[in-house]
Amino acid sequence: MQSRKSARSSRAHGKSSGRASGGRVRPKRAAASPRRAQMPATRYTGKLKTAFHAGYGEGAALRGSGWSSALAGAADAKLHMNARWTQYTGGRYHTDAMRIKLLAEGRAYADGFAAALDLPRGLWQPVAMGRTSAAVVIAVPGMNRAAIRQLLRLPLQEIIVVLEEGTEADFAELRAVPDITIMGIGERIGADVGRAIGARMTRADIVLFVDGRKETAAEQLALMLSIAETGADVVLADQTPQLGPFKQWDDRARVRAFMNWSLGKQELNANSVELLPHAWSRAGMEKVGIPQLAVPSLAHLAAVQNKLLFRSIALQKAKPDADVATGHASVELSVGDHLEALRAAMQAKGTRLTFPDQLRRRVIVGGKAP
C-alpha cells in the first residue's frame, strides 16, 4: 500500500510539471473505490493478500444477498466458501509443493471470507474439491475433543464419530459438539470394526479415518484430502521416518514392513492402513470391500492385490505412540492380523510371494519351480 502512495505522489509531481510547461490541466484521478476502502486490515502480503481480498469479496457478496450466519450456520458458510475457493483455484494442483502453497492461500481466502461475515478468522482450512468428503472418527472413552475440532475446520460433508463403550457422560460431551453424527456402540467390538461401521454410514467420495485420541492438524489432513481428490485411492501417513534405525523398530512396524516388502511394495516401508490417520477413495473401498476394513491388514493386502494407487505423505513429526497410531490394536492382535494376511497372500501367490528363487533349480531333481 505504501508503494502505491509513493507512485501516486510521483504522478502528481509530474502533473505539476506538465501544467507549467504545457498549460493544460489534467483531470484528477477518481478516489479509491468504496469496496477497497472497506477492506479490513490484514497481515497477509503478496499472493496471500490477494487471496484474502478475493475471499472478502465473495463473503461480502454472500452477505449482500441476505445470507445470515445466525440463520444458516457456520457449517453452511464453510461449504459455500469452499465451493468458491475451488472455483478460484481453477485446478492448479500439479505437485505436492503446489498443494501446500494453495493450502496456505486457502487459509488467507477463508480468513477474508470470514471477515466479511463477521466471523472469527482461523476457522477454516479450505481444500479445492469437486468430490464429497467425510471423516470417520474412531473414538473411545476419554477421547480428545481437539481431534474433532480440527475436523470441523475442513470442508467435510459429514463427520461420523463411532464411540465404543461410551458412557452417558461421553455422549453428553460429544452432543455439545456441532455438526457431527454419533454412532454409539454399547459393547466392546474393537476399534478396527468401527472403521467398517463408519464407512457404511456415509456415501462420500473420499473418507478420512482419524483417531479420536490423537489431534492431527487440519492442514495435514487437508493435504491428504487434496491428494485423494486428484486420484490416489489410499493416502497413508508416512510414519516410517519417525521410527528411527531399524533395530529400534517394534514388532508391529517390522511386520508391516515385511508384509509390504513381500508384496512388492517396498516404497511403503512400515506404512499401512493400520495406521491412523489415512484416507480412502470410495472406489478403492468398494474394490476392497467395506467389511474388509474391519481387519486393516487384510484391507491393506486387498488394496495391493487390486492394484490401488497408494500415496504416502509426511505428517508433522510427533513422538510416536504405538497404541494411538495403530488405532488401539494390541501388539499381539496387530502381528496376528498381519500373519493372517500374509498367509492369505501365500495361498494366492505361492509361498515365496514376490521373492523368486533364482539359485535352486528344483526341477532337476524332480521338484517344482517356485
C-alpha positions in Angstrom: 0.0 0.0 0.0 2.9 2.3 0.8 4.4 1.8 -2.7 1.1 2.8 -4.3 1.0 6.0 -2.4 4.5 6.7 -3.5 3.6 6.1 -7.1 0.6 8.5 -6.9 2.9 11.2 -5.4 5.3 10.9 -8.3 2.5 11.2 -10.8 1.1 14.2 -9.0 4.5 15.8 -9.2 4.6 15.0 -12.9 1.2 16.7 -13.5 2.5 19.9 -11.9 5.5 20.0 -14.2 3.2 19.3 -17.2 1.0 22.3 -16.4 4.0 24.6 -16.1 5.3 23.6 -19.5 2.1 23.0 -21.5 -0.5 24.9 -19.5 -3.0 22.0 -19.7 -4.8 20.8 -16.5 -5.3 17.0 -16.4 -8.4 15.6 -14.7 -7.9 14.3 -11.2 -7.9 10.5 -10.6 -11.0 9.1 -9.2 -11.0 8.3 -5.5 -10.4 4.7 -4.3 -13.5 2.5 -4.7 -15.7 2.2 -1.6 -15.2 -1.6 -1.7 -11.5 -1.4 -1.4 -11.8 1.3 1.3 -13.9 -1.1 3.4 -11.3 -3.9 3.2 -10.2 -4.8 6.7 -6.6 -4.7 7.7 -4.6 -7.9 7.1 -1.2 -9.2 8.0 -1.0 -11.1 4.6 1.2 -9.9 1.8 1.7 -10.9 -1.9 -0.4 -13.8 -3.1 -1.9 -14.4 0.3 -3.2 -10.8 0.4 -4.7 -11.2 -3.0 -6.4 -14.4 -1.8 -7.6 -12.6 1.4 -9.2 -9.8 -0.7 -10.8 -12.4 -3.1 -12.3 -14.2 -0.1 -13.5 -11.0 1.4 -15.2 -10.0 -1.8 -17.0 -13.4 -2.0 -18.1 -13.2 1.6 -19.4 -9.7 1.1 -21.4 -10.8 -1.9 -22.9 -13.6 0.1 -23.8 -11.2 3.0 -25.2 -8.7 0.5 -27.6 -11.4 -0.8 -29.2 -11.6 2.6 -27.4 -14.6 3.9 -27.0 -14.7 7.7 -24.7 -16.9 9.7 -27.2 -16.8 12.6 -29.8 -18.5 10.4 -27.7 -20.7 8.1 -24.9 -21.6 10.5 -21.1 -21.5 10.2 -21.0 -25.0 8.6 -23.1 -23.8 5.6 -20.8 -20.8 5.3 -17.8 -23.1 5.3 -19.1 -25.3 2.5 -20.2 -22.2 0.5 -16.7 -20.7 0.9 -15.0 -23.9 -0.1 -17.1 -24.2 -3.3 -16.0 -20.6 -4.2 -12.4 -21.4 -3.3 -12.5 -24.5 -5.6 -13.6 -22.2 -8.5 -10.9 -19.7 -7.6 -8.1 -22.2 -7.8 -9.1 -23.4 -11.2 -7.4 -26.8 -10.8 -3.9 -25.6 -10.1 -2.9 -28.8 -8.3 0.2 -30.2 -10.0 2.7 -31.1 -7.4 2.7 -31.6 -3.6 4.6 -28.3 -3.3 1.9 -26.5 -5.2 -0.8 -28.2 -3.0 1.0 -26.9 0.2 1.2 -23.3 -1.3 -2.5 -23.4 -2.2 -3.5 -24.6 1.3 -1.7 -21.5 2.7 -3.5 -19.3 0.1 -6.8 -21.1 1.1 -6.4 -20.1 4.7 -6.0 -16.5 3.7 -9.0 -16.7 1.4 -11.0 -18.3 4.2 -10.0 -15.5 6.6 -11.1 -12.9 4.2 -14.4 -14.7 3.7 -15.0 -15.0 7.4 -14.1 -11.3 8.0 -16.8 -10.2 5.5 -19.3 -12.3 7.5 -18.1 -11.0 10.9 -16.9 -14.5 11.8 -13.6 -15.2 13.6 -10.6 -15.8 11.5 -8.7 -19.0 11.5 -11.9 -21.0 11.4 -11.4 -23.0 8.2 -8.9 -24.8 6.1 -10.2 -24.9 2.5 -9.4 -27.7 0.1 -10.2 -27.4 -3.6 -12.5 -30.3 -4.1 -15.0 -31.4 -6.7 -15.9 -34.5 -4.8 -17.7 -35.0 -1.5 -15.7 -36.0 1.6 -16.4 -37.3 5.1 -14.5 -38.3 8.2 -14.8 -41.4 10.4 -13.5 -40.8 13.9 -12.6 -43.9 15.9 -13.4 -42.9 19.5 -13.2 -44.5 22.9 -14.0 -43.0 26.3 -11.5 -40.3 27.1 -11.2 -39.2 23.5 -9.5 -35.9 22.7 -12.2 -33.4 21.5 -9.4 -31.3 19.9 -9.3 -34.1 17.2 -12.9 -33.3 16.2 -12.3 -29.5 16.4 -9.6 -29.9 13.7 -12.0 -31.9 11.5 -14.6 -29.1 11.9 -12.2 -26.8 10.1 -12.3 -28.9 7.0 -14.9 -28.9 4.2 -16.4 -32.2 5.1 -20.0 -33.0 4.4 -20.1 -35.5 7.3 -18.2 -36.3 10.5 -19.1 -39.6 11.9 -17.9 -40.4 15.4 -18.0 -44.2 16.2 -17.9 -44.4 20.0 -17.2 -47.7 21.6 -18.4 -48.4 25.2 -19.4 -44.8 25.7 -21.0 -43.6 28.9 -23.8 -41.1 29.2 -21.1 -38.5 30.1 -19.2 -39.3 26.9 -22.4 -38.9 24.9 -23.2 -35.6 26.6 -19.7 -34.3 25.8 -20.0 -35.3 22.2 -23.5 -33.9 21.8 -22.1 -30.5 22.7 -20.0 -30.6 19.5 -21.9 -29.2 16.5 -22.3 -30.8 13.1 -21.3 -34.4 13.9 -23.1 -37.7 13.8 -22.6 -40.0 16.8 -22.8 -43.8 16.4 -22.8 -45.2 19.9 -21.9 -48.8 20.5 -22.6 -50.1 24.0 -20.3 -53.1 23.8 -16.6 -53.6 23.0 -16.3 -54.6 19.4 -12.7 -53.5 18.6 -11.9 -50.1 17.2 -11.0 -51.6 13.8 -14.6 -52.8 13.4 -15.6 -49.2 13.9 -13.9 -48.3 10.6 -16.3 -50.5 8.7 -19.3 -49.3 10.6 -18.4 -45.6 9.9 -17.6 -46.3 6.3 -21.1 -47.9 5.8 -22.7 -44.8 7.3 -21.5 -42.4 4.5 -21.6 -42.3 0.8 -18.9 -39.7 0.5 -16.4 -40.0 -2.4 -13.4 -39.6 0.0 -13.3 -40.8 3.6 -10.8 -39.8 6.2 -10.2 -42.2 9.1 -9.0 -40.5 12.2 -8.0 -41.5 15.7 -10.2 -39.7 18.2 -7.5 -39.8 20.9 -4.9 -38.0 18.8 -5.1 -34.4 17.5 -3.9 -34.0 13.9 -3.8 -30.5 12.4 -6.4 -29.7 9.8 -3.7 -28.5 7.5 -2.2 -32.0 7.4 -5.5 -33.8 6.9 -6.3 -31.3 4.2 -3.2 -32.4 2.3 -4.5 -36.0 2.5 -7.8 -34.9 1.1 -6.1 -32.9 -1.7 -4.1 -35.9 -2.8 -7.1 -38.2 -2.7 -9.1 -35.7 -4.7 -6.5 -35.8 -7.5 -6.6 -39.6 -8.0 -5.0 -41.6 -5.1 -7.1 -44.5 -3.8 -5.3 -44.8 -0.5 -3.4 -41.9 1.2 -1.2 -43.0 4.1 0.6 -41.1 6.8 4.4 -41.7 6.3 5.4 -42.5 9.9 8.5 -44.6 8.9 11.0 -41.7 9.4 9.8 -41.3 13.0 10.7 -44.9 13.8 14.5 -44.3 13.8 17.0 -47.1 12.9 15.6 -50.5 12.0 17.0 -52.0 15.2 14.7 -49.7 17.2 11.5 -50.7 15.4 8.9 -52.5 17.4 7.4 -55.8 16.2 4.4 -54.1 14.6 6.5 -51.9 12.5 8.7 -54.7 11.4 5.8 -57.0 10.4 4.2 -54.2 8.5 7.4 -53.5 6.6 7.9 -57.2 5.9 4.4 -57.5 4.5 5.0 -54.6 2.2 8.3 -55.9 1.0 6.8 -59.4 0.5 4.0 -57.9 -1.6 6.4 -55.9 -3.8 5.5 -52.5 -2.2 8.9 -51.7 -0.7 8.2 -47.9 -1.2 5.6 -48.1 1.6 8.2 -49.2 4.2 6.4 -49.6 7.5 3.3 -47.6 6.4 -0.1 -49.2 6.4 -3.8 -48.6 6.6 -3.5 -50.0 10.1 -2.1 -46.6 11.0 -4.3 -43.5 11.6 -4.9 -41.1 10.0 -5.3 -42.2 6.4 -7.8 -41.7 3.6 -9.6 -44.0 1.1 -11.4 -43.2 -2.1 -15.0 -44.6 -2.4 -13.9 -46.6 -5.4 -11.0 -48.0 -3.5 -13.1 -49.1 -0.6 -15.7 -50.8 -2.8 -13.0 -52.7 -4.7 -11.5 -54.0 -1.4 -14.9 -54.5 0.2 -16.0 -52.3 3.1 -16.3 -55.3 5.5 -12.5 -55.9 5.0 -11.8 -52.5 6.7 -12.6 -54.2 10.0 -9.2 -56.1 9.6 -6.8 -53.4 8.4 -4.0 -55.8 7.4 -6.4 -57.7 5.1 -7.7 -54.4 3.7 -4.1 -53.4 3.0 -3.5 -56.7 1.3 -6.6 -56.4 -0.8 -5.7 -52.9 -1.8 -2.3 -54.1 -3.0 -3.8 -57.1 -4.8 -6.4 -54.8 -6.6 -3.5 -52.5 -7.7 -4.9 -49.5 -6.0 -2.9 -46.3 -6.2 -1.1 -45.7 -2.8 0.4 -42.4 -1.8 2.4 -41.7 1.4 2.8 -38.2 2.8 4.9 -37.0 5.7 2.9 -35.5 8.6 4.2 -33.2 11.3 6.8 -35.0 13.4 5.4 -36.1 16.7 6.5 -38.5 19.3 5.4 -42.0 18.2 2.7 -43.6 20.3 2.2 -47.1 19.0 -1.3 -47.7 20.6 -2.7 -44.5 19.3 -1.0 -44.7 15.9 -2.5 -48.1 15.1 -6.0 -47.3 16.3 -5.8 -49.0 19.6 -4.8 -52.5 18.4 -2.6 -54.6 20.7 0.8 -55.8 19.6 -0.5 -59.4 19.6 -3.6 -58.6 17.6 -1.6 -56.5 15.1 1.1 -59.1 14.5 -1.5 -61.9 14.3 -3.6 -60.0 11.7 -0.6 -59.4 9.5 0.4 -63.0 9.7 -3.2 -63.9 8.6 -2.9 -61.5 5.7 0.5 -63.0 4.7 -1.0 -66.5 4.9 -3.8 -65.4 2.6 -1.3 -63.9 0.2 0.8 -67.0 0.1 -2.3 -69.1 -0.7 -3.0 -66.8 -3.7 0.6 -66.4 -5.0 2.7 -69.2 -3.6 4.8 -69.4 -0.5 7.6 -67.2 -1.9 5.2 -64.3 -2.8 7.3 -61.8 -4.8 10.7 -63.4 -4.0 11.7 -65.8 -6.8 14.3 -68.5 -6.0 17.0 -67.8 -8.6 19.5 -70.2 -7.0 17.8 -73.5 -6.6 16.8 -75.4 -9.8 14.5 -77.8 -8.1 13.2 -79.2 -11.4 16.4 -81.1 -12.0 15.7 -83.3 -9.0 12.0 -83.6 -9.7 10.9 -80.7 -7.6 8.6 -77.9 -8.5 9.8 -74.5 -9.6 8.7 -71.6 -7.3 
